[in-house]
Amino acid sequence: MEKDINRIKAVLAETGRTNVWLAEQLGVNPTTVSKWCTNTCQPDLHTLSKIAELLNVSRRELLRP
């Protein structure tokens, strides 16, 4: 059974942002953001901190309990 590790997709939706917007802000490929949103792979801690800052949420809010 595969588990979701992060809530990036949900937080993007809650803040009205898109994968493409996040990719542009971080200077990464939109495919990379898509993989994070589907929990295919995970961003490193430094990137997770940047994502939290861009979305104005805590890192904790981006992670599943």
DRENPA-3360 file (N, C-alpha, C; in nm, 2 decimals, always signed):
BEGIN
1 = MEKDINRI = +0.08/-0.12/+0.00/+0.00/+0.00/+0.00/+0.09/+0.12/+0.00 ~ +0.06/+0.21/-0.10/+0.14/+0.33/-0.11/+0.08/+0.44/-0.03 ~ +0.16/+0.52/+0.05/+0.10/+0.63/+0.13/+0.15/+0.76/+0.08 ~ +0.06/+0.86/+0.09/+0.10/+1.00/+0.06/+0.19/+1.05/+0.17 ~ +0.30/+1.11/+0.13/+0.39/+1.16/+0.23/+0.38/+1.31/+0.25 ~ +0.35/+1.38/+0.14/+0.33/+1.52/+0.15/+0.20/+1.57/+0.10 ~ +0.16/+1.69/+0.13/+0.04/+1.75/+0.10/+0.06/+1.87/+0.00 ~ +0.16/+1.87/-0.08/+0.19/+1.98/-0.17/+0.08/+2.00/-0.26;
9 = KAVLAETG = +0.02/+1.90/-0.32/-0.09/+1.91/-0.42/-0.21/+1.98/-0.35 ~ -0.24/+1.94/-0.23/-0.36/+1.99/-0.16/-0.33/+2.14/-0.12 ~ -0.21/+2.17/-0.08/-0.18/+2.31/-0.04/-0.18/+2.40/-0.16 ~ -0.13/+2.35/-0.27/-0.14/+2.43/-0.39/-0.28/+2.47/-0.43 ~ -0.37/+2.37/-0.42/-0.51/+2.39/-0.45/-0.57/+2.49/-0.35 ~ -0.54/+2.47/-0.22/-0.59/+2.56/-0.12/-0.55/+2.70/-0.14 ~ -0.43/+2.72/-0.19/-0.38/+2.86/-0.21/-0.40/+2.91/-0.35 ~ -0.47/+2.83/-0.43/-0.50/+2.88/-0.57/-0.38/+2.88/-0.66;
17 = RTNVWLAE = -0.28/+2.81/-0.63/-0.15/+2.81/-0.71/-0.15/+2.68/-0.79 ~ -0.06/+2.68/-0.90/-0.05/+2.56/-0.98/+0.09/+2.50/-0.97 ~ +0.10/+2.38/-1.03/+0.23/+2.31/-1.04/+0.33/+2.40/-1.12 ~ +0.28/+2.45/-1.23/+0.36/+2.53/-1.32/+0.41/+2.66/-1.24 ~ +0.33/+2.72/-1.17/+0.37/+2.84/-1.09/+0.48/+2.80/-0.99 ~ +0.46/+2.69/-0.92/+0.56/+2.65/-0.82/+0.69/+2.61/-0.89 ~ +0.68/+2.54/-1.00/+0.80/+2.51/-1.08/+0.88/+2.63/-1.12 ~ +0.81/+2.74/-1.17/+0.87/+2.86/-1.21/+0.94/+2.93/-1.09;
25 = QLGVNPTT = +0.87/+2.93/-0.98/+0.93/+3.00/-0.86/+1.06/+2.93/-0.81 ~ +1.06/+2.79/-0.82/+1.17/+2.72/-0.78/+1.28/+2.70/-0.88 ~ +1.25/+2.73/-1.01/+1.34/+2.70/-1.12/+1.36/+2.56/-1.15 ~ +1.26/+2.48/-1.13/+1.26/+2.34/-1.16/+1.16/+2.30/-1.27 ~ +1.18/+2.18/-1.33/+1.09/+2.14/-1.43/+0.95/+2.11/-1.37 ~ +0.84/+2.15/-1.45/+0.71/+2.12/-1.40/+0.68/+1.97/-1.37 ~ +0.75/+1.88/-1.44/+0.74/+1.74/-1.42/+0.79/+1.70/-1.28 ~ +0.89/+1.77/-1.24/+0.94/+1.74/-1.10/+0.84/+1.78/-1.00;
33 = VSKWCTNT = +0.77/+1.89/-1.01/+0.67/+1.93/-0.92/+0.55/+1.83/-0.92 ~ +0.52/+1.79/-1.04/+0.41/+1.69/-1.06/+0.45/+1.56/-0.98 ~ +0.57/+1.52/-0.99/+0.61/+1.40/-0.91/+0.60/+1.42/-0.76 ~ +0.63/+1.54/-0.72/+0.61/+1.57/-0.57/+0.47/+1.56/-0.54 ~ +0.38/+1.62/-0.63/+0.24/+1.63/-0.60/+0.17/+1.49/-0.60 ~ +0.22/+1.40/-0.67/+0.17/+1.26/-0.68/+0.24/+1.17/-0.58 ~ +0.34/+1.22/-0.51/+0.42/+1.15/-0.41/+0.50/+1.04/-0.48 ~ +0.53/+1.06/-0.61/+0.62/+0.96/-0.68/+0.76/+0.98/-0.62;
41 = CQPDLHTL = +0.80/+1.10/-0.59/+0.93/+1.13/-0.53/+0.90/+1.25/-0.44 ~ +1.00/+1.28/-0.35/+0.99/+1.39/-0.25/+1.10/+1.49/-0.27 ~ +1.06/+1.62/-0.24/+1.17/+1.72/-0.25/+1.26/+1.71/-0.13 ~ +1.38/+1.76/-0.14/+1.47/+1.76/-0.03/+1.42/+1.86/+0.08 ~ +1.48/+1.86/+0.19/+1.44/+1.94/+0.30/+1.45/+2.09/+0.27 ~ +1.56/+2.13/+0.20/+1.58/+2.27/+0.16/+1.47/+2.31/+0.07 ~ +1.44/+2.23/-0.03/+1.33/+2.26/-0.12/+1.20/+2.27/-0.05 ~ +1.18/+2.18/+0.04/+1.05/+2.17/+0.11/+1.03/+2.30/+0.19;
49 = SKIAELLN = +1.14/+2.35/+0.24/+1.14/+2.48/+0.32/+1.10/+2.60/+0.22 ~ +1.16/+2.59/+0.10/+1.13/+2.70/+0.00/+0.98/+2.69/-0.04 ~ +0.93/+2.57/-0.06/+0.79/+2.55/-0.10/+0.70/+2.61/+0.01 ~ +0.73/+2.58/+0.14/+0.65/+2.63/+0.25/+0.65/+2.78/+0.25 ~ +0.77/+2.84/+0.23/+0.78/+2.98/+0.23/+0.70/+3.05/+0.11 ~ +0.71/+2.99/+0.00/+0.63/+3.04/-0.12/+0.48/+3.03/-0.10 ~ +0.44/+2.92/-0.03/+0.30/+2.90/-0.01/+0.25/+2.96/+0.12 ~ +0.34/+3.02/+0.19/+0.31/+3.09/+0.32/+0.24/+2.99/+0.42;
57 = VSRRELLR = +0.30/+2.87/+0.43/+0.26/+2.77/+0.53/+0.38/+2.72/+0.60 ~ +0.36/+2.65/+0.71/+0.47/+2.58/+0.77/+0.51/+2.45/+0.70 ~ +0.63/+2.41/+0.72/+0.68/+2.28/+0.66/+0.59/+2.17/+0.71 ~ +0.55/+2.18/+0.84/+0.47/+2.08/+0.90/+0.33/+2.06/+0.82 ~ +0.28/+2.17/+0.77/+0.15/+2.17/+0.70/+0.17/+2.10/+0.57 ~ +0.29/+2.09/+0.51/+0.31/+2.02/+0.39/+0.33/+1.87/+0.40 ~ +0.35/+1.83/+0.53/+0.38/+1.68/+0.55/+0.26/+1.62/+0.61 ~ +0.24/+1.49/+0.57/+0.13/+1.41/+0.64/+0.18/+1.37/+0.78;
65 = P = +0.09/+1.36/+0.87/+0.12/+1.32/+1.01/+0.16/+1.17/+1.01;
% end
